[in-house]
Amino acid sequence: MHNDTSHHYFVPDPSRWPVIGAVALFALGLGGAFTVNGIAAGKFGLLLGVLILLWMLFGWFGDVIRESLSGRYQRREDASFRWGMSWFIFSEVMFFAAFFGALFYVRTISVPELGNELHQLLYPGFAASWPLATGPGISATYQAMGPWGLPAINTLILLSSGATLTWAHWGLLSGSRRQLTGGLGLTVVLGALFLGLQIYEYAHAMNELGLSLASGAYGMTFFMLTGFHGLHVLLGAIMLAVVWLRVLRGHFNAEHHFAFEAAAWYWHFVDVVWLILFVFVYWL
């Protein structure tokens, strides 16, 4: 019988990991809601959700890696993975497009509309300028976050991480393991540095600038956009760290390395989103 592996398509056995992941997200959501409302059980729910999520990630990643190393993924599986990752990144593009759309709507439509003469009767003293300093929902004075300083440094860090990741990819294609491991490891370190500086920036914004989610439309859009981006940086850094560990074990070569490519695609997407975010949230 002719056995042509090019027409093979691997269908995995039923997995328990999606259900476990759903439980983790439920615990995180419930714990977050309890914590925001001052219920003591909230912190326990958050911790439980994180632990279950980590268990799910390690288990699911492990299953996929073992399937890949056993040779079960061939040409058709590779094409499916590429389409799947492409659609996933497209969904992330639309996710951020919704938040940027909300920002543009507030700045170009809502704020000018609230500043007209009719609405001055409802909100006297409202100043139709961005970032808002007066108006509905603003209970305390605050200062807007400027573009230079930490935001500019973080921009340089992310741009540098994109360069080190590309350098690592060149090392993989050319067979230079030292260049691959060094560039990829440096990319993970730069991602961690970005997150550390963002945490410091948040502390500075809340404690010294008086900026919070309660700071009107500016505070809400600032923390939603930068916060969700930081979450994506964390996810991307975890993906790259897993790939780096696999590189140390010799799992990839110049012909078979889609896991590296998928993580790299995601990281470059995160870089592009930050550039747009820096321009429209911090600079303009």
Backbone as a ProteinNet text record, in pm:
[ID]
protein_1_A
[PRIMARY]
MHNDTSHHYFVPDPSRWPVIGAVALFALGLGGAFTVNGIAAGKFGLLLGVLILLWMLFGWFGDVIRESLSGRYQRREDASFRWGMSWFIFSEVMFFAAFFGALFYVRTISVPELGNELHQLLYPGFAASWPLATGPGISATYQAMGPWGLPAINTLILLSSGATLTWAHWGLLSGSRRQLTGGLGLTVVLGALFLGLQIYEYAHAMNELGLSLASGAYGMTFFMLTGFHGLHVLLGAIMLAVVWLRVLRGHFNAEHHFAFEAAAWYWHFVDVVWLILFVFVYWL
[TERTIARY]
85.4	0	88.5	52	130.6	103.7	208.8	196	256	174.2	219.3	187.4	291.4	269.8	227.9	244	203.8	53.1	-23.7	-168.6	-218.3	-125.4	-161.6	-214	-315.4	-362	-389.3	-318.1	-326.3	-443.7	-529.4	-640.1	-611.6	-590.2	-553.8	-670.6	-638.3	-740.9	-812.2	-934.6	-1003.9	-916.5	-915.9	-828.8	-910.4	-857.7	-922.8	-881.6	-778	-721.5	-815.5	-898.1	-991.2	-1088.3	-1137.8	-1230	-1156.9	-1033.3	-955	-925	-896.2	-873.4	-997.4	-1115.8	-1240.4	-1261.3	-1229.2	-1240.7	-1146.2	-1023.2	-926.1	-976.9	-1031.9	-1082.8	-1203.3	-1287.1	-1401.5	-1352.7	-1253.2	-1199.9	-1135.4	-1064.4	-1002.8	-1108.3	-1210.7	-1316.4	-1392.6	-1428.7	-1502.1	-1415	-1287.9	-1197.3	-1174.2	-1162.3	-1144.9	-1266.2	-1385.9	-1508.6	-1520.7	-1489.7	-1494.7	-1392.2	-1271.7	-1165.9	-1202.2	-1257.2	-1296.2	-1403.5	-1490.1	-1598.3	-1563.3	-1436.5	-1391.2	-1428.1	-1460.1	-1493.2	-1365.4	-1346.1	-1219.4	-1185	-1285.4	-1259.5	-1203.8	-1205.1	-1158	-1012.5	-926.9	-784.1	-758.6	-834	-820.7	-862.6	-971.2	-1016	-914	-851.3	-748.4	-629	-583.9	-471	-504.3	-623.4	-665.2	-671	-724.3	-732.5	-596.4	-500.9	-364.5	-299.6	-314.3	-253.3	-312.3	-445.5	-509.1	-467.3	-456.7	-416.5	-274	-183.7	-46	-41.2	-119.9	-127.1	-175.2	-278.2	-331.1	-227.3	-157.4	-57.8	55.7	108.6	216.9	170.1	49.5	-0.6	-29.7	-94.9	-132.2	-9.3	79.5	204.5	281.4	284.1	357.3	300.6	167.2	104.6	138.3	128	155.8	301.7	391.8	534.3	566.6	507.8	531.1	475.9	360.7	304.9	395.4	450.6	539.3	666.9	727.2	853.5	835.3	713.7	690.1	668.7	671.4	657.4	515.7	417.6	278	234.6	309	273.1	347.5	273	332.5	287.7	286.7	261.5	124	21.1	-113.7	-134	-78.7	-87.8	-16.9	98.4	173.6	90	22.1	-63.3	-178.6	-237	-345.9	-298.3	-179.2	-124.9	-102.5	-52.6	-26.4	-156.3	-258.6	-387.4	-446.3	-435.5	-489.8	-423.8	-291	-221.1	-252.6	-267.7	-302.1	-438.8	-536.9	-669.5	-671.2	-589.9	-581.2	-526.5	-421	-364.4	-464	-539.5	-642	-747.7	-786.5	-883.2	-826.4	-696.4	-631.9	-627.9	-608	-612.2	-748.6	-855.8	-990.2	-1018.8	-961	-976.2	-922.1	-799.7	-740.9	-806.8	-856	-926.3	-1049.3	-1117	-1234.1	-1195.1	-1083.9	-1040.8	-990.3	-913.9	-870	-989	-1089.1	-1209.2	-1281.8	-1288.4	-1350.4	-1272.9	-1139.4	-1056.7	-1081.4	-1081.7	-1102.6	-1243.2	-1342.2	-1479.5	-1488.7	-1428.6	-1434	-1364.3	-1246.2	-1166.2	-1223.3	-1275.1	-1315.9	-1465.1	-1547.3	-1692.1	-1750.5	-1729.1	-1795.8	-1747.8	-1617.5	-1565.5	-1607.7	-1590	-1639.4	-1790	-1866.8	-2011.5	-2048.1	-1981.5	-2010.4	-1969.4	-1884	-1837.6	-1924.7	-2029.9	-2113.2	-2201.5	-2267.3	-2342.2	-2457.6	-2523.3	-2636.6	-2593.6	-2481.8	-2437.1	-2372.1	-2336.9	-2284.5	-2389.9	-2517.1	-2623.6	-2625.7	-2590.9	-2589.3	-2460.1	-2349.6	-2218.7	-2145.8	-2186.8	-2121.4	-1974.4	-1893.8	-1751.2	-1673.6	-1743.7	-1674	-1581.3	-1456.3	-1357.3	-1339.2	-1377.2	-1370.4	-1228.5	-1140	-1000.7	-953.7	-852.3	-798.8	-654.5	-614.3	-695	-789.4	-901.6	-1003	-952.5	-983.2	-950.5	-1076.5	-1189.1	-1316.5	-1422	-1537.4	-1646.8	-1703.5	-1807.5	-1873.3	-1777.4	-1782.5	-1701	-1564.9	-1525.7	-1394	-1412.9	-1368.2	-1391.4	-1271.7	-1155	-1034.6	-943.2	-860.5	-766.7	-655.9	-602.8	-496.5	-411.7	-297.9	-211	-202.6	-199.8	-187.3	-44.1	-30	101.6	167.5	286.6	358.2	425.1	461.9	519.8	665.8	737.5	881	910.8	1026.7	1058	1034.6	958.2	935.9	865.8	761.4	699.7	796.9	880.8	978.5	1082.4	1123.7	1220.4	1159.9	1034	967.4	950.3	929.4	922.4	1054.9	1163.5	1296	1321.6	1275.7	1294.4	1220.5	1094.4	1017.9	1073.5	1114.8	1175.4	1304.3	1381.5	1505.6	1474.5	1366.6	1330.9	1289.4	1223.6	1190.7	1316.1	1418	1544	1618	1621.3	1690.5	1619.2	1485.9	1411.4	1438.7	1445.4	1478.6	1620.1	1711.3	1849.8	1853.6	1771.7	1763.5	1707.3	1608.8	1551.1	1655.9	1736.8	1845.4	1941.9	1969	2056.5	1998.1	1867	1801	1811.4	1786.6	1790.5	1931.4	2031.7	2170.6	2239.2	2170.1	2227.9	2317.6	2311.8	2394	2315.6	2338.9	2265.5	2298.2	2420.4	2459	2382.9	2374.5	2298.6	2151.5	2098.6	1957.3	1926.9	2002.4	1974.3	2001	2107.5	2138.5	2034.4	1996.4	1897.3	1761.2	1720.2	1589.2	1586.4	1693.8	1700.4	1699	1769.6	1771.2	1632.9	1559.8	1424.3	1334.1	1344.6	1264.4	1300.8	1429.9	1474.2	1419.7	1422.4	1370.1	1220.1	1148.4	1005.7	977.4	1055.8	1039.6	1072.7	1175.8	1212.9	1100	1038.1	924.7	813.6	779.9	672.2	707.8	833.4	875.7	863	903.2	892.7	747.2	662.4	520.8	456.2	494.6	444.3	487.7	614.8	664.9	588.7	559.1	484.7	344.9	279.6	146.3	150.5	250.4	263.6	284.7	367.5	391.5	262.5	186.4	63	-38.4	-52.7	-154.4	-113.2	14.1	57.7	100.3	157.7	212	130.5	66	-13.3	-161.6	-203.7	-344.5	-429.5	-367.3	-436.8	-487.9	-615.6	-674.2	-787.4	-852.6	-967.4	-1082.6	-1082.3	-1187.7	-1160.9	-1050.3	-1013.1	-1081.1	-1211.7	-1286.8	-1249.3	-1283.1	-1256.6	-1107.6	-1027.2	-882.8	-825.7	-859	-807.3	-851.3	-978.8	-1028.9	-959.8	-949.1	-886.2	-737.1	-672.7	-529	-500.6	-570.5	-542.2	-593.1	-703.2	-752.6	-656.7	-612.4	-523.9	-386.4	-325.4	-191.4	-195.9	-303.5	-313.5	-330	-419.3	-436.9	-312.6	-245.6	-120.2	-17.1	-6.5	87	55.9	-74.1	-112.9	-66.3	-73.1	-27.2	125.1	194.6	340.3	376.1	302.7	326.7	305.1	194.6	166.2	274.4	314.3	418.9	551.4	585.1	710.6	709.1	593.2	581.5	600.8	538.3	553	699.7	766.8	907.4	996	961.9	1040.8	1028.1	906.2	886.6	966	961	1037.5	1186.7	1233.9	1376.5	1418.2	1334.1	1364.8	1369.1	1280.5	1281.1	1405.3	1449.6	1573.2	1690.1	1697.6	1806.5	1807.3	1689.4	1680.3	1695.6	1719.1	1742.7	1620.2	1503.5	1379.8	1359.6	1432.5	1406.2	1525.5	1496.2	1601.2	1551.3	1632.1	1599.7	1472.9	1434.6	1316.4	1190.4	1204.5	1088.6	1101.4	1028.2	1036.1	913.6	795.2	678.5	648.3	673.2	647.3	724.8	849.9	929.3	863.4	823	762.5	633.4	549.3	422.6	446	539.7	570.5	628.6	709.9	769.2	662.5	568.7	458.5	383.7	353.7	278.1	356.4	486.2	568.1	577.6	592.6	597.9	462.9	353.8	221.8	213.4	263.2	263.8	347.5	459.2	543	466.6	397.6	324.2	212.2	140	32.6	88.4	205.2	263.5	300.2	352.8	387	262.9	151.8	26.5	-21.8	-11.4	-54.4	29.8	160.4	248.7	211.3	181.2	148.9	15.1	-89.1	-224	-264.6	-199.1	-232.7	-137.5	-6.9	91.4	125.1	144.9	204.3	101.7	0.5	-94.9	-203.4
-119.2	0	123.6	223	345.2	431.1	471.5	551.3	689.1	785.1	920.5	1011.1	1047.9	1130	1271.7	1314.9	1450.3	1468.2	1355.4	1361.9	1323	1301.7	1266.7	1389.9	1369.3	1478.5	1421.4	1473.3	1421.7	1485	1402.2	1447.7	1404.6	1499	1461.3	1399.3	1326.3	1269.4	1380.7	1354.6	1455.2	1499.4	1630.6	1687.2	1746.9	1736	1795.7	1940.4	1985.5	2117	2233.6	2230.8	2343.2	2362.9	2253.1	2263.9	2321.5	2275.1	2326.9	2474.8	2514.4	2655.4	2739.7	2686.3	2757.5	2775.7	2672.8	2683.7	2790.8	2794.6	2895.8	3036.6	3058.3	3190.7	3228.3	3130.9	3157.9	3201.2	3128.9	3164.5	3302.7	3334.6	3467.2	3576.9	3555.1	3655.5	3675.9	3565.7	3575.3	3637.3	3594	3651.1	3798.5	3839.5	3981.7	4063.1	4011.9	4083.1	4095.6	3987.5	3992.7	4092.4	4091.5	4179.8	4326	4359.3	4497.3	4544.8	4453.1	4489.4	4467.7	4441.4	4432.5	4306	4198.9	4071.5	3991.3	3942.7	3879.6	3758.7	3684.5	3563.2	3593.6	3718.8	3754.7	3720.4	3749.6	3721.6	3571.3	3493	3347.5	3300.4	3358	3321.8	3356.4	3472.7	3512.5	3417.4	3385.5	3293.9	3156.9	3107.4	2977	2978.8	3085.7	3096.9	3097.5	3169.1	3174.2	3037	2967.3	2835	2735.4	2737.7	2646.8	2682.4	2811.8	2854.9	2809.5	2822.8	2777.3	2626.7	2553.4	2407.9	2374.1	2444.5	2421.8	2453.3	2565	2603.9	2502.2	2461.4	2362.9	2230.5	2187.9	2061	2063.7	2169.3	2178.8	2198.9	2288.1	2306.7	2175	2102.3	1976.2	1875.3	1865.5	1771.5	1806.8	1933.9	1977.1	1954.8	1983.9	1964.9	1817.7	1731.2	1587.7	1537.7	1588.9	1550.4	1595.8	1716.9	1768.4	1686.7	1654.4	1580.2	1436.1	1383.7	1246.5	1236.3	1350.5	1349.9	1344.7	1373.8	1366.2	1485.9	1596.1	1714.6	1714.9	1712.7	1713.7	1840.6	1833.9	1952.7	2013.1	1930	1982.9	2043.1	1977.3	2033.7	2168.6	2178.6	2304	2415.2	2384.3	2484.5	2525	2429.4	2461	2551.5	2520.1	2603.3	2746.4	2761.6	2896.1	2973.7	2907.3	2973.4	3007.8	2913.9	2938.5	3056.5	3064.5	3176.4	3306.8	3302.4	3424.1	3477.5	3387.9	3432.2	3478.2	3413.2	3457	3599.8	3629.2	3764.1	3863.6	3820.9	3909.4	3942.7	3843.7	3870.2	3968.2	3959.6	4054.8	4194.9	4202.9	4331.9	4397.7	4321.1	4374.5	4409.6	4333	4362.5	4502.2	4529.4	4660.7	4769.1	4733.4	4831.8	4885.3	4799.9	4844.3	4947.9	4926	5021	5150.8	5140.3	5261.9	5337.1	5263.2	5327.2	5405.1	5347.6	5418	5545.4	5536.3	5653.3	5763.2	5727.6	5827	5886.8	5804.3	5854.7	5958.4	5927.9	6021	6152.3	6141.1	6261.2	6348	6287	6363.5	6392	6319.2	6338.6	6378.4	6295.5	6319	6447.3	6466.6	6584.5	6714.8	6728.9	6852.2	6872.3	6760.6	6772.1	6822.3	6772	6816.2	6961	7013	7150.5	7254.7	7215.3	7316.4	7388.9	7492.9	7580.4	7508.9	7416.4	7346.7	7263.7	7191.1	7104.5	7183.3	7308.7	7389.3	7411.3	7404.4	7415.1	7293.6	7176.1	7054	7039.7	7078	7063.5	7197.4	7290.6	7422.7	7412.3	7488	7487	7377.3	7298.4	7188.9	7244.7	7198.4	7241.9	7131.6	7160.6	7059.8	7050.5	6995.6	6977.5	6840.8	6787.9	6656.6	6671.2	6608.1	6521.5	6602.5	6542.3	6611.9	6642.8	6762.8	6801.2	6828.2	6847.8	6871.3	6786.3	6775.2	6708.3	6593.1	6528.8	6416.9	6301.4	6245	6129	6162	6287.7	6326.1	6381	6305.1	6340.9	6408.4	6401.1	6460.7	6508.2	6605.6	6656.6	6554.6	6554.3	6462.5	6526.1	6467.8	6510.8	6399	6437.1	6338.4	6285.1	6163	6102	6154	6211.5	6264.9	6155.3	6185.9	6082.9	6053	6148.2	6129.3	6078.2	6024.4	5957.3	5808.6	5750.2	5605.7	5556.7	5624.4	5575.2	5569.5	5670.4	5669.6	5559.7	5538	5431.9	5295.4	5276.4	5149.6	5128.7	5237.3	5226.5	5177.7	5234.8	5192.1	5045.9	5004.7	4866.2	4770.1	4800.6	4710.4	4706	4822.3	4822.2	4740.1	4751.4	4673.2	4524.6	4489.6	4348.1	4289.8	4370.6	4323.1	4296.7	4382.1	4362.3	4238.1	4217.1	4098.4	3970.1	3975.5	3857.5	3824.9	3928.2	3906.4	3851	3900.8	3851.1	3703.5	3666.8	3526.5	3440.6	3492	3417.7	3393.8	3494.3	3476.8	3368.1	3366.4	3262.5	3123.9	3111.1	2982.2	2936.8	3027.9	2992.7	2960.9	3025.4	3003.1	2891.7	2835	2726.7	2771	2900.3	2951.2	2940.5	2835.7	2815.1	2922.3	2968.6	3071.8	3201.8	3240.7	3361	3343.9	3225.6	3197.4	3207.3	3137.6	3138.3	3276	3342	3473.3	3577.3	3582.6	3680.3	3656.3	3530.1	3498.4	3525.1	3486.7	3513.9	3662.7	3741.9	3886.5	3946.5	3890.6	3938.6	3917.6	3801.1	3773.6	3870.5	3896.7	3989.3	4130	4174.3	4306.9	4313.6	4205.6	4202.3	4214.4	4143.5	4152.1	4292.4	4354.5	4491.3	4588.6	4570.2	4655.1	4645.2	4523.6	4505.1	4567	4551.6	4611.5	4763.2	4825.4	4970.8	5015.5	4933.3	4970.3	4965.8	4868.4	4864.4	4989.8	5029.4	5151.4	5273.8	5276.4	5387.4	5396.4	5282.9	5283.1	5337.9	5297	5347.2	5498.7	5545.8	5690.3	5763.1	5705.6	5770.1	5780.1	5675.3	5674.2	5757.3	5745.7	5809.7	5954.4	5988.6	6123.6	6208.5	6147.2	6223.7	6221.9	6137.7	6128.3	6067.4	5989.7	5931.6	5792.4	5766.5	5636.5	5610.8	5494.3	5464.4	5561.1	5629.9	5726.4	5863.2	5876.9	6007.4	6030.4	6009.3	6036.6	5947.9	5994.4	5916.9	5898.6	5997	5983.7	5871.8	5870.2	5766.1	5628	5614.8	5483.6	5434	5519.9	5476.5	5452.5	5533.2	5515.4	5379.7	5348.2	5222.8	5100.8	5114.5	5000.4	4965.5	5064.7	5037.9	4991.7	5064.9	5025.6	4896.9	4876.9	4755.8	4630.8	4635.6	4519.4	4494.9	4602.2	4580.9	4513.9	4558.5	4494.5	4347.9	4312.8	4172.6	4093.6	4153.7	4086.6	4074.3	4173.2	4161.1	4045	4031.3	3919.7	3786.5	3774.7	3651.4	3623.6	3726.3	3708.1	3667.7	3727.4	3692.4	3547.4	3501.4	3361.6	3268.7	3302.2	3220.7	3214	3328.1	3330.4	3255.6	3263.4	3191.3	3040.6	2993.9	2851.3	2810.1	2893.5	2864	2861.5	2953.3	2957.3	2828.8	2780.8	2655	2538.8	2542.1	2437.2	2447.1	2569	2587.7	2524.9	2544.4	2485.9	2333.6	2274.3	2128.8	2081.3	2176.2	2139.4	2096.7	2155.9	2112.8	2166.5	2271.7	2336.3	2326	2334.5	2348.4	2445.2	2466.5	2567	2534.2	2405.4	2365.6	2355.3	2318.6	2294.8	2379.9	2491.8	2580.3	2670.9	2615.9	2703.5	2763.4	2691.2	2746.9	2876.6	2878.6	3002.3	3110.7	3076.3	3175.2	3230.6	3144.7	3190	3290	3258.2	3349.8	3480.5	3470.9	3590.8	3677.2	3614.5	3691.7	3770.1	3701.7	3763.4	3879	3859	3963.4	4087	4067.4	4182	4253.9	4179.6	4242.3	4330.2	4280.1	4357.7	4484.3	4475.6	4593.1	4698.9	4657.1	4751.7	4819.3	4742.2	4800.4	4905.8	4879.2	4976.1	5106.1	5096.8	5218.3	5304.3	5240	5314.6	5372.4	5291.8	5335.1	5453.5	5446.8	5555.7	5687.2	5680.5	5801.8	5862.1	5779.5	5832.5	5842	5768.3	5776.4	5868.4	5857.4	5937.2	6069.3	6064.6	6178.6	6281.6	6242.3	6338.8	6377.6
0	0	0	-83.3	-90.7	32.3	101.7	223	198.7	160.6	129.8	249.1	324.2	444	410	283.5	247.6	255.1	250	259	397.9	489.6	626.3	700.1	783.4	869.5	1007.8	1106	1241.2	1315.3	1373.6	1456.9	1600.2	1690.2	1827.3	1901.6	2007	2093.9	2170.5	2217.9	2300.1	2417.8	2443.7	2545.8	2659.6	2779.6	2896.5	2918.4	2846.2	2875	2844.9	2738.9	2719.4	2835.5	2891.8	3005.2	3126.5	3149.6	3261.6	3242.1	3117.7	3089.4	3115.2	3081.9	3108.8	3259	3337.5	3483.5	3536.3	3480.6	3523.2	3494.6	3375.7	3340.4	3425.9	3458.3	3546.5	3684.6	3737.5	3869.3	3866.8	3758.3	3747	3739.5	3657.2	3645.3	3774.4	3839.5	3965.4	4074	4079.7	4178.8	4156.5	4029.1	3999.8	4039.5	4010.6	4047.8	4199.6	4272.3	4418.4	4473.8	4416.1	4464.7	4445.1	4327.2	4300.1	4397.3	4439.6	4531	4678.1	4706.2	4844.2	4916.6	4844.4	4907.7	4929.6	5052	5090	5004.6	4960.3	4882	4743.6	4703.4	4570.2	4545.7	4643	4625.5	4614.8	4691.2	4680.7	4541.8	4489.2	4355.1	4248.7	4261.8	4165.6	4170.7	4292.3	4306.6	4250	4280	4228.8	4076.4	4019.8	3874.7	3808.6	3868.7	3813.4	3817.9	3930.4	3944.2	3843.4	3828.1	3731.7	3589.4	3560.9	3427.1	3395.9	3492.7	3471.4	3448.4	3526.1	3506.9	3366	3320.4	3186.7	3079.3	3094.8	2994.8	2985.7	3101.6	3101.2	3040.8	3078.6	3027.7	2879.4	2833.7	2692.3	2603.8	2646.1	2571.7	2563.4	2674.5	2676.3	2578.8	2572.9	2479.1	2334.6	2300.5	2162.8	2127	2219.7	2193.1	2170.2	2253.7	2236.2	2102.8	2062.8	1932.6	1819.1	1832.7	1728.3	1718.4	1833.2	1832.8	1785.6	1799.2	1754.6	1603.6	1534.8	1390	1339.8	1424.7	1382.4	1297.9	1302.3	1226.3	1093.6	984.6	851.4	777.2	645	564.6	591	596.9	614.8	753.7	854.1	988.3	995.2	930	928.5	865.9	754.5	690.6	782	852.9	945.6	1058.5	1111.8	1219.1	1171.1	1050.1	997.3	977.4	923.6	909.1	1045.8	1140.4	1273.1	1341.2	1333.6	1396.6	1326.2	1194.6	1120.1	1161.1	1173.1	1214.1	1359.1	1443	1582.4	1590.4	1516.7	1518	1459	1356.1	1300.5	1406.3	1486.2	1593.2	1694.8	1719.3	1810.5	1750.1	1619	1550.6	1570.3	1552.5	1568.8	1714.9	1806.9	1949.7	1980.6	1937.4	1963.4	1879.1	1759.7	1677.1	1749.7	1825.9	1901.4	2006.5	2075.9	2178.4	2116.3	2008.4	1940.7	1882.3	1832.6	1781.7	1889.9	2011.4	2123.7	2157.2	2153.9	2181.7	2078.3	1949.7	1845.4	1853.4	1886.3	1898.1	2009.4	2122.6	2234.9	2199.6	2138.5	2112.3	2001.2	1896.3	1777.9	1770	1845.6	1838	1973.3	2075.3	2203.4	2270.9	2279.3	2348.8	2279.7	2147.1	2083	2100.3	2096.1	2111.7	2251.2	2353.3	2489.9	2513.5	2426.7	2443.9	2377.9	2305.6	2239.5	2340.9	2295.2	2385.2	2455.5	2383.5	2443.7	2563.8	2547.3	2656.5	2770.2	2746	2855.8	2963.5	2923	3023.3	3114.7	3059.4	3139.3	3218.5	3156.1	3219.6	3216.9	3300.3	3300.6	3340.8	3271.2	3301.2	3233.6	3150.2	3080.6	2973	2971.7	2872.4	2770.5	2645.4	2539.1	2483.4	2561.1	2518.8	2566.9	2499.6	2535.6	2580.4	2689.9	2777.1	2865.7	2896	2974	3113.5	3159.4	3296.1	3377	3305.7	3372.2	3303.1	3366.2	3299.3	3377.9	3323.2	3392.2	3416.6	3534.5	3566.8	3622.7	3624.6	3675.7	3816.6	3914.2	4054.1	4119.1	4055.5	4114.8	4003.2	4035.3	3935.6	3910.2	3789.5	3752.4	3644.2	3618.7	3509.7	3406.7	3279.7	3173.3	3167.4	3120.2	3105.1	2978.1	2990.8	2875.6	2794.9	2669.3	2582.4	2610.7	2666.5	2683.4	2824.7	2843.1	2968.1	2955.6	3049.5	3047.9	2920.5	2869.8	2746	2629.2	2615.4	2506.2	2526.6	2651.8	2680.6	2649	2686.7	2656.3	2505.9	2432.9	2287.1	2231.1	2279.3	2235.2	2271.4	2389.7	2433.5	2341.4	2309.2	2223.6	2081.2	2029.7	1896.1	1896.2	2001.4	2012.1	2021.8	2093.4	2105.7	1970.8	1887.2	1753.2	1670.7	1688.6	1616.6	1665.7	1797.8	1850.2	1810.8	1801.2	1759.2	1612	1528.6	1387.7	1373.9	1455.4	1454.4	1494.1	1594	1634.1	1520.8	1448.1	1336	1228.1	1199.4	1102.3	1148.5	1279.4	1332.9	1314.8	1332.7	1313.1	1167.8	1075	933.4	885.6	946.5	905.3	982.2	1082.7	1161.1	1274.3	1310.7	1420.7	1551	1628.2	1751.7	1855.8	1854.2	1951.8	1925	1798.5	1762.8	1794.3	1770.1	1796.5	1944.7	2026.8	2171	2232.5	2187.9	2243.2	2206.7	2079	2036.3	2097.5	2105.7	2162.4	2312.6	2382.3	2525.3	2555	2472.7	2492.1	2467.1	2372	2345.5	2467	2530.6	2650.4	2762.5	2779.5	2883.2	2857.1	2732.2	2698.2	2722.4	2694.3	2722.9	2871.9	2953.1	3098.4	3148.7	3089.7	3127.6	3093.7	2977.7	2939	3043	3084.3	3181.2	3316.4	3357.5	3483.8	3481.5	3371.4	3360.2	3350.2	3289.9	3282.9	3421.1	3502	3640.1	3716	3698	3761.8	3710.5	3579.8	3521.6	3581.8	3599.7	3659.7	3803.4	3878.9	4015.9	4015.1	3922.6	3909.3	3870.7	3776.7	3731.3	3844	3922.9	4027.7	4148.6	4188.8	4313.1	4295.6	4181.3	4162.2	4065.8	3968	3871.6	3904	3998.3	4032.7	3923.3	3834.3	3720	3755.4	3727.2	3756.1	3656.9	3670.5	3586.7	3610.1	3725.5	3756.7	3696.5	3622.8	3566	3431.1	3427.8	3307	3190.3	3069.4	2948.3	2924.8	2961.2	2940.5	3025.9	3153.7	3241.5	3199.4	3159.2	3118	2991.4	2890.5	2765.3	2783.8	2867.2	2890.8	2953.3	3061.6	3131.7	3055.8	2983.1	2906.7	2792.8	2718.5	2605.2	2650.9	2743.7	2789.2	2871.1	2948.3	3029	2944.9	2846.9	2760.5	2675.7	2635.5	2561.6	2651	2776.6	2868	2888.3	2892.4	2904	2782.2	2664.6	2543.3	2540.7	2595.6	2607.5	2699.3	2809.6	2901.1	2831.1	2757	2684.9	2580.5	2506.6	2406.7	2468.3	2583	2649.5	2698	2747.5	2789.6	2670.3	2557.8	2436.9	2394.2	2392.7	2351.3	2450.5	2580.3	2680.6	2660.4	2629.5	2601.8	2478.4	2374	2252.3	2282.9	2368.3	2404.2	2475.1	2565.4	2633.7	2534.6	2437.2	2335.3	2246.9	2220	2142.3	2215.8	2347.2	2425.7	2417.6	2393.6	2380.9	2237.1	2145.8	2006.6	1929.6	1960.9	1897.7	1756.7	1716.4	1588.4	1494.7	1365.4	1264.3	1158	1054	953.2	875.9	869.1	792.5	878.1	1003.9	1089.9	1216.3	1219.1	1335.5	1343.7	1313.9	1311.6	1449.1	1557.3	1690.2	1709.4	1661.4	1668	1583.5	1462.3	1373	1431.3	1487.8	1544.1	1657.4	1747	1856.5	1802.9	1697	1638.1	1572.7	1500.9	1442.4	1551.5	1659.3	1767.5	1828.7	1847.5	1909.6	1820.1	1690.4	1599	1595.6	1607	1617.1	1741.1	1854	1978.2	1961.3	1891.5	1865.9	1787.2	1681.8	1597	1675.9	1756.6	1837.4	1932.1	1990.8	2083.4	2011.2	1890.8	1816.8	1793	1752.9	1732.8	1865.7	1970.3	2103.2	2150.7	2129.6	2174.2	2105.9	1976.9	1901.1	1947.4	1956.5	1978	2124.6	2213.3	2355.8	2430	2401.2	2474	2404.6	2273.7	2202.8	2160.4	2083.3	2027.7	2129.5
[MASK]
++++++++++++++++++++++++++++++++++++++++++++++++++++++++++++++++++++++++++++++++++++++++++++++++++++++++++++++++++++++++++++++++++++++++++++++++++++++++++++++++++++++++++++++++++++++++++++++++++++++++++++++++++++++++++++++++++++++++++++++++++++++++++++++++++++++++++++++++++++++++++++

